Amino acid sequence: MIAITAASGHLGHRAVEALLKRVPAAGLVALVRHPERAGDLAALGLQVREGDYDRPETLAPALAGVEKLLFISGSEVGRRVPQHRAVVDAARRAGVRLVAYTSILHADTSRVLLATEHRETEALLRASGVPYVLLRNGWYLENYTEHLAPALAHGAIAGSAGNGRIAAASRADYAEAAAAVLTGTGHERRVYELAGTPFTMADLAAEVSRQAGKPVAYRDLPPAEYRAVLVGAGLPGPYADALVDADLGVARGELDDASGELQRLIGRPSTPLASAVAAALAALPAP
């Protein structure tokens, strides 16, 4: 039995799709906060159980009979360590034989603020005695391609990443890697640095411009100016701070990687930037 936490989220759904290509639906358990909203997962034949990071009492029953767990990190920055501790404790009590945790690229050395909670979670797993594998995912291509409408409207993509390279891949790529690990052997206590083909923000702007047929440039801004742009667009201050900090990490080279581990796990090249941009542009409403 394989369980997927946060199964109703973007990455969780992709992981379910990838796992269904390898194992019967009856062998999968979807852990979600609100089972009544997960009818689509139940319709696929999965067991749907309540598993809420903020309600530890739901986690042990949710993991009953589970052999392997895809532990997708929480999205609430600043709250993830206690949430993740609850999942690790529940996995230990339930006798889960392997926990695959979605961490962040180069979690052990990255100075990106978002890496802090991932490092602490990795330490929790190591100390728990539960067999684990660390899936250190790089940035998602969707972080960039899901927000192209403003770039097209203003003819620019703003940031503070300089000429730093971003080895991003699609959610589907990372989900396939997780499925390969959970249905394979020999992954216990392995650490996988998972990343796609690198590009710069200028490369991204040039690709959007080429495919959209209109000028789009990358505007590299000082951090304070970039933060002001984000806040002006309606982002909460703490979220804007995290995005600015991540761009500074990109500029330092912390979101780049050339290990090729993602490609080896999924048995194919990761999704190219051009393909991700094309799919995103095709999904935009007609002008």
Secondary structure as GFF3:
##gff-version 3
##sequence-region A 1 287
A	DSSP	beta_strand	2	4	.	.	.	ID=ss1
A	DSSP	alpha_helix	10	20	.	.	.	ID=ss2
A	DSSP	three_ten_helix	25	27	.	.	.	ID=ss3
A	DSSP	beta_strand	28	32	.	.	.	ID=ss4
A	DSSP	three_ten_helix	35	37	.	.	.	ID=ss5
A	DSSP	alpha_helix	39	43	.	.	.	ID=ss6
A	DSSP	beta_strand	47	50	.	.	.	ID=ss7
A	DSSP	three_ten_helix	56	58	.	.	.	ID=ss8
A	DSSP	alpha_helix	59	62	.	.	.	ID=ss9
A	DSSP	beta_strand	68	71	.	.	.	ID=ss10
A	DSSP	alpha_helix	80	94	.	.	.	ID=ss11
A	DSSP	beta_strand	98	104	.	.	.	ID=ss12
A	DSSP	alpha_helix	115	128	.	.	.	ID=ss13
A	DSSP	beta_strand	132	137	.	.	.	ID=ss14
A	DSSP	alpha_helix	142	145	.	.	.	ID=ss15
A	DSSP	alpha_helix	148	154	.	.	.	ID=ss16
A	DSSP	beta_strand	156	159	.	.	.	ID=ss17
A	DSSP	alpha_helix	171	182	.	.	.	ID=ss18
A	DSSP	beta_strand	191	194	.	.	.	ID=ss19
A	DSSP	alpha_helix	201	212	.	.	.	ID=ss20
A	DSSP	beta_strand	217	220	.	.	.	ID=ss21
A	DSSP	alpha_helix	223	232	.	.	.	ID=ss22
A	DSSP	alpha_helix	237	251	.	.	.	ID=ss23
A	DSSP	alpha_helix	261	266	.	.	.	ID=ss24
A	DSSP	alpha_helix	273	283	.	.	.	ID=ss25
###
